[in-house]
Amino acid sequence: MHKDHGEPGAKVPPAIIASSGILPIAGLASGGTFAPGSPWSLCITPPPNQVLYSSDAWPGRIYKLSLDGKVLGVLGKSGKQLKQFGWIHAMACPSENVIYAAELLNWRVQKLILKP
């Protein structure tokens, strides 16, 4: 049995590696372990201003990316306060400036309204 996939150094089955076809999404360090910033959740906003949001479990960040892979911004860190996250496991992004982030460790969903 594998450790929790969000722990640094946790062994990961090869099937976890993915690619969006636009941006490589492999977050594995040498030896098949998760590296900091390994993605857990992806969300693409609807048109006309589409962006991709990716979250990691550790260190608990949300990344805003253009569809061609350019990093447009980073939000958050691990923790229990507002804009801090405990293993984001799912996201919804109904627009470019609104994100819902569902967390495993904190048992909550945060609604984030971003300033354009």
Buried (B, 14 or more C-beta within 10 A) or exposed (E): EEEEBBBBEBEBEEEBBEEBEEBEBEBBEEEEBBBEBBBBBBBBBEEEEEBBBBBBBBEBBBBBBEEEEEEEEEBBEBBEEEEBBBBBBBBBBEEBBEBBBBBBBBEEEBEBEBEE
